[in-house]
Amino acid sequence: MKKSILYSAVAVLCLATACSDDFIERSPELQISEESIFSSAERLEAAVEGVYARAKNQYFLGGFVTDAGDNRSDDMINYGNNGYTMRDTYSHAVNSSTIENDYMFYRAYLGINYANTIIDDIEDAYAASLPCDDATAKAYVQECKFIRSISFFFLSQLFGQPYAYDANASNIPMRVKAVTGAGENECPASTISQVLAQILADTEDCSALPTGFGADGFSSTKASQAAVHALRMRVYMCMQDWDNAIAEARQIEGFSLISSISTMFDSPYAQTAENIFSIPMADTDKSGSQAHPVSFLCHSAGQITCVNNINGIATTYGVEADARTGFLYNDANGYTYCEKFNEYSTRYEWIPIFRYAEILLNLSECYYNKGDETKAKEYLKQVRIRSIAQSADPLVTYAESGTALWTAIDNERRWEFLGEGLRGYDISRRAEDYRHPLTDGGWTVVATPADRTTYCWAFPLYETTVNTALSN
């Protein structure tokens, strides 16, 4: 039965130029009905690309997800006093009226509902008369499920207590069917176990997607088998299921570390063997003062999210011979910035969600937790020697074991992904405390997993108002 929902202009892009890579540059038609979309292969393709357009919004994967991870970490300090620049996230005071959760929740669920609508239509109402072959239809569904899954993943890490703390902790409302009208908003919170299980179920079959770098149809801005396995690896690591996490990594094909990390964030972005999945940026994303918020918050012109130069990883781990120190900029006022995203005026840099260096360091962490220190060191070393010659490396012998080896793995991960948001999610994934630096070089704990109010974001007021089945 046809649903009376219209695909909005924001998400349905110009169909005359449809292709897999240029959806970020298209102009939308004003309004298109479902009947119209499912009468044309080009329109259906563009509708699927609209799912990516929603997810890449600056208030979700196009910036806020990364900014939230950085501002919840112990390696960055937010000196801003503006609610629009993650002040409450840094202070662990995100309540029901805070800007970042208000904006992110809305954008994320708008995209989820859009993906659900396409999935429902392809699998149900329009399955008998699709304007494409079965293989293409299957790929579209898998693309939509990937975007829905990655949306659920980041929301689950921000709005709920971690699996490692309580596998049955209340988490997010998990809408897997399209909301098409009034009275369909009721959706109770699932547990974190249920959310992660749904992600794994939705991504179990990714066979219709391109495999990886160099394969036909692969684009680092679109869903691929490699991106799916990278997401599943993160999920299994949240569950501390090291064997299955390793198995996911083994299915990621065609990728390798590029020779210099200094070029990772520069044009031509997608044409690297390290880039598994990224959020692209273009002229169409530069409207408004907060466009590409990662660049804005972390650039020296913003003086908002700065590197912790008191006792963070940048002051305790990096050495001058390490290429990654080139991302650091010290200004005359004593602030330090991580300028991986340094195109402050143009803001074209793509935001990496998964890159191959993470897969290697994930493997290092997994093997360490399995007690295989030899393999743990092997994967740690692969990432480290990309940026620092062994002749200048304090860890050149890699003789660490036990706690010292874990510290080296964790430090390498913090240093490699400084400014990319990953650290904040790692802290939550491991159910560790959040902490802030003190001026004397010590630390103060600002949130513990047991205190949901400070550890997790509160649901926005508008959601709890219309969804009375939900409570924090």
HUSULZI-V570713 format. One record per residue. N is the residue number from 0. RES is the residue in three letters. PSI is psi in radians with two decimals (NA if undefined). Layout:
{{N/RES/PSI} {N/RES/PSI}}
This chain:
{{0/MET/2.33} {1/LYS/2.40} {2/LYS/2.50} {3/SER/1.04} {4/ILE/2.50} {5/LEU/2.44} {6/TYR/2.15} {7/SER/2.85} {8/ALA/-0.48} {9/VAL/-0.64} {10/ALA/-0.48} {11/VAL/2.01} {12/LEU/2.89} {13/CYS/2.26} {14/LEU/-0.24} {15/ALA/-0.39} {16/THR/0.47} {17/ALA/2.28} {18/CYS/3.06} {19/SER/-0.38} {20/ASP/-0.34} {21/ASP/0.39} {22/PHE/-0.40} {23/ILE/-0.21} {24/GLU/0.07} {25/ARG/2.74} {26/SER/2.42} {27/PRO/2.63} {28/GLU/2.84} {29/LEU/-0.85} {30/GLN/2.34} {31/ILE/2.31} {32/SER/2.89} {33/GLU/-0.70} {34/GLU/-0.70} {35/SER/-0.77} {36/ILE/-0.77} {37/PHE/0.24} {38/SER/-0.01} {39/SER/2.30} {40/ALA/-0.67} {41/GLU/-0.71} {42/ARG/-0.70} {43/LEU/-0.74} {44/GLU/-0.78} {45/ALA/-0.59} {46/ALA/-0.71} {47/VAL/-0.71} {48/GLU/-0.45} {49/GLY/-0.45} {50/VAL/-0.76} {51/TYR/-0.69} {52/ALA/-0.66} {53/ARG/-0.77} {54/ALA/-0.56} {55/LYS/0.12} {56/ASN/2.55} {57/GLN/-0.41} {58/TYR/0.08} {59/PHE/-2.01} {60/LEU/-0.37} {61/GLY/0.38} {62/GLY/-0.95} {63/PHE/-0.60} {64/VAL/-0.78} {65/THR/-0.80} {66/ASP/-0.68} {67/ALA/-0.74} {68/GLY/-0.73} {69/ASP/-0.76} {70/ASN/-0.19} {71/ARG/0.02} {72/SER/2.97} {73/ASP/0.05} {74/ASP/0.03} {75/MET/2.67} {76/ILE/2.28} {77/ASN/1.97} {78/TYR/0.09} {79/GLY/2.84} {80/ASN/0.51} {81/ASN/2.27} {82/GLY/-0.33} {83/TYR/-0.15} {84/THR/0.72} {85/MET/0.42} {86/ARG/-0.80} {87/ASP/-0.55} {88/THR/-0.79} {89/TYR/-0.66} {90/SER/-0.06} {91/HIS/0.86} {92/ALA/0.67} {93/VAL/1.88} {94/ASN/-2.98} {95/SER/-0.21} {96/SER/0.17} {97/THR/2.51} {98/ILE/-0.81} {99/GLU/-0.72} {100/ASN/-0.56} {101/ASP/-0.91} {102/TYR/-0.79} {103/MET/-0.78} {104/PHE/-0.79} {105/TYR/-0.87} {106/ARG/-0.70} {107/ALA/-0.82} {108/TYR/-0.43} {109/LEU/-0.78} {110/GLY/-0.70} {111/ILE/-0.76} {112/ASN/-0.64} {113/TYR/-0.78} {114/ALA/-0.75} {115/ASN/-0.68} {116/THR/-0.80} {117/ILE/-0.75} {118/ILE/-0.85} {119/ASP/-0.77} {120/ASP/-0.76} {121/ILE/-0.76} {122/GLU/-0.40} {123/ASP/-1.51} {124/ALA/-0.66} {125/TYR/0.12} {126/ALA/-0.53} {127/ALA/-0.21} {128/SER/0.81} {129/LEU/2.51} {130/PRO/0.47} {131/CYS/2.94} {132/ASP/2.96} {133/ASP/-0.65} {134/ALA/-0.72} {135/THR/-0.74} {136/ALA/-0.72} {137/LYS/-0.73} {138/ALA/-0.71} {139/TYR/-0.77} {140/VAL/-0.74} {141/GLN/-0.59} {142/GLU/-0.81} {143/CYS/-0.67} {144/LYS/-0.56} {145/PHE/-0.83} {146/ILE/-0.71} {147/ARG/-0.72} {148/SER/-0.77} {149/ILE/-0.52} {150/SER/-0.84} {151/PHE/-0.68} {152/PHE/-0.93} {153/PHE/-0.67} {154/LEU/-0.72} {155/SER/-0.58} {156/GLN/-0.42} {157/LEU/-0.65} {158/PHE/0.02} {159/GLY/2.84} {160/GLN/2.62} {161/PRO/2.69} {162/TYR/-0.69} {163/ALA/-0.37} {164/TYR/-0.81} {165/ASP/1.86} {166/ALA/-0.31} {167/ASN/0.25} {168/ALA/2.48} {169/SER/2.40} {170/ASN/-2.37} {171/ILE/2.79} {172/PRO/2.24} {173/MET/1.60} {174/ARG/2.02} {175/VAL/0.07} {176/LYS/2.59} {177/ALA/2.39} {178/VAL/2.06} {179/THR/-0.04} {180/GLY/3.09} {181/ALA/2.55} {182/GLY/0.09} {183/GLU/0.31} {184/ASN/-0.27} {185/GLU/2.13} {186/CYS/1.87} {187/PRO/2.83} {188/ALA/2.39} {189/SER/2.90} {190/THR/2.86} {191/ILE/-0.60} {192/SER/-0.73} {193/GLN/-0.67} {194/VAL/-0.84} {195/LEU/-0.63} {196/ALA/-0.66} {197/GLN/-0.74} {198/ILE/-0.80} {199/LEU/-0.67} {200/ALA/-0.74} {201/ASP/-0.46} {202/THR/0.14} {203/GLU/-0.70} {204/ASP/1.97} {205/CYS/0.40} {206/SER/-0.37} {207/ALA/-0.11} {208/LEU/2.73} {209/PRO/2.60} {210/THR/-1.13} {211/GLY/-2.88} {212/PHE/2.24} {213/GLY/-0.21} {214/ALA/2.72} {215/ASP/2.29} {216/GLY/-0.06} {217/PHE/2.35} {218/SER/2.35} {219/SER/-0.05} {220/THR/0.05} {221/LYS/2.88} {222/ALA/2.45} {223/SER/2.93} {224/GLN/-0.65} {225/ALA/-0.76} {226/ALA/-0.68} {227/VAL/-0.81} {228/HIS/-0.59} {229/ALA/-0.72} {230/LEU/-0.80} {231/ARG/-0.60} {232/MET/-0.75} {233/ARG/-0.72} {234/VAL/-0.83} {235/TYR/-0.58} {236/MET/-0.60} {237/CYS/-0.63} {238/MET/0.00} {239/GLN/0.58} {240/ASP/1.46} {241/TRP/-0.63} {242/ASP/-0.82} {243/ASN/-0.57} {244/ALA/-0.75} {245/ILE/-0.71} {246/ALA/-0.67} {247/GLU/-0.75} {248/ALA/-0.63} {249/ARG/-0.30} {250/GLN/0.05} {251/ILE/1.99} {252/GLU/2.58} {253/GLY/0.00} {254/PHE/2.74} {255/SER/2.87} {256/LEU/2.37} {257/ILE/2.86} {258/SER/-0.56} {259/SER/2.17} {260/ILE/-0.35} {261/SER/-0.37} {262/THR/0.01} {263/MET/-0.55} {264/PHE/0.24} {265/ASP/2.81} {266/SER/2.46} {267/PRO/0.65} {268/TYR/-1.38} {269/ALA/-0.42} {270/GLN/0.84} {271/THR/2.60} {272/ALA/-0.02} {273/GLU/-0.30} {274/ASN/1.83} {275/ILE/-0.83} {276/PHE/2.20} {277/SER/2.80} {278/ILE/2.03} {279/PRO/2.73} {280/MET/2.60} {281/ALA/-3.09} {282/ASP/-0.60} {283/THR/-0.21} {284/ASP/0.06} {285/LYS/0.29} {286/SER/2.38} {287/GLY/2.66} {288/SER/-0.35} {289/GLN/0.24} {290/ALA/2.43} {291/HIS/1.19} {292/PRO/-0.40} {293/VAL/-0.83} {294/SER/-0.70} {295/PHE/-0.85} {296/LEU/-0.60} {297/CYS/-0.12} {298/HIS/2.63} {299/SER/-0.42} {300/ALA/-0.42} {301/GLY/-0.60} {302/GLN/0.89} {303/ILE/-1.25} {304/THR/1.87} {305/CYS/2.80} {306/VAL/2.42} {307/ASN/1.72} {308/ASN/0.35} {309/ILE/-0.98} {310/ASN/0.36} {311/GLY/-3.13} {312/ILE/-0.54} {313/ALA/-0.40} {314/THR/-0.28} {315/THR/-0.13} {316/TYR/-0.78} {317/GLY/2.57} {318/VAL/2.78} {319/GLU/-0.58} {320/ALA/-0.08} {321/ASP/2.18} {322/ALA/-0.44} {323/ARG/-0.29} {324/THR/-0.32} {325/GLY/-0.29} {326/PHE/-0.25} {327/LEU/2.42} {328/TYR/2.19} {329/ASN/2.21} {330/ASP/3.07} {331/ALA/-0.26} {332/ASN/0.07} {333/GLY/0.11} {334/TYR/2.58} {335/THR/2.38} {336/TYR/2.56} {337/CYS/1.84} {338/GLU/0.89} {339/LYS/-0.67} {340/PHE/1.47} {341/ASN/0.11} {342/GLU/1.21} {343/TYR/-0.59} {344/SER/-0.70} {345/THR/-0.69} {346/ARG/0.84} {347/TYR/-0.17} {348/GLU/2.42} {349/TRP/2.57} {350/ILE/1.97} {351/PRO/2.31} {352/ILE/-0.79} {353/PHE/2.20} {354/ARG/2.79} {355/TYR/-0.49} {356/ALA/-0.62} {357/GLU/-0.69} {358/ILE/-0.74} {359/LEU/-0.77} {360/LEU/-0.50} {361/ASN/-0.78} {362/LEU/-0.70} {363/SER/-0.80} {364/GLU/-0.73} {365/CYS/-0.83} {366/TYR/-0.60} {367/TYR/-0.78} {368/ASN/-0.34} {369/LYS/-0.09} {370/GLY/0.15} {371/ASP/1.48} {372/GLU/-0.48} {373/THR/-0.85} {374/LYS/-0.60} {375/ALA/-0.76} {376/LYS/-0.65} {377/GLU/-0.83} {378/TYR/-0.58} {379/LEU/-0.79} {380/LYS/-0.63} {381/GLN/-0.74} {382/VAL/-0.72} {383/ARG/-0.77} {384/ILE/-0.17} {385/ARG/-0.57} {386/SER/-0.19} {387/ILE/2.22} {388/ALA/2.52} {389/GLN/-0.52} {390/SER/-0.35} {391/ALA/0.20} {392/ASP/2.11} {393/PRO/-0.37} {394/LEU/0.44} {395/VAL/-0.56} {396/THR/-0.35} {397/TYR/0.80} {398/ALA/0.03} {399/GLU/2.66} {400/SER/2.89} {401/GLY/-2.36} {402/THR/-0.65} {403/ALA/-0.67} {404/LEU/-0.74} {405/TRP/-0.72} {406/THR/-0.71} {407/ALA/-0.73} {408/ILE/-0.83} {409/ASP/-0.75} {410/ASN/-0.71} {411/GLU/-0.69} {412/ARG/-0.79} {413/ARG/-0.72} {414/TRP/-0.77} {415/GLU/-0.66} {416/PHE/0.35} {417/LEU/2.23} {418/GLY/0.04} {419/GLU/0.07} {420/GLY/-0.17} {421/LEU/-0.56} {422/ARG/-0.78} {423/GLY/-0.66} {424/TYR/-0.54} {425/ASP/-0.73} {426/ILE/-0.82} {427/SER/-0.80} {428/ARG/-0.66} {429/ARG/0.03} {430/ALA/0.71} {431/GLU/2.91} {432/ASP/2.57} {433/TYR/2.47} {434/ARG/2.72} {435/HIS/2.58} {436/PRO/2.54} {437/LEU/2.70} {438/THR/-0.39} {439/ASP/0.10} {440/GLY/-0.05} {441/GLY/-2.94} {442/TRP/2.66} {443/THR/2.31} {444/VAL/2.23} {445/VAL/-0.24} {446/ALA/2.39} {447/THR/2.69} {448/PRO/-0.45} {449/ALA/-0.40} {450/ASP/1.63} {451/ARG/-0.60} {452/THR/-0.70} {453/THR/-0.49} {454/TYR/-0.53} {455/CYS/2.72} {456/TRP/2.49} {457/ALA/2.64} {458/PHE/2.51} {459/PRO/2.64} {460/LEU/-0.69} {461/TYR/-0.56} {462/GLU/-0.80} {463/THR/-0.38} {464/THR/-0.79} {465/VAL/-0.35} {466/ASN/1.45} {467/THR/-0.16} {468/ALA/-0.13} {469/LEU/2.43} {470/SER/2.62} {471/ASN/NA}}
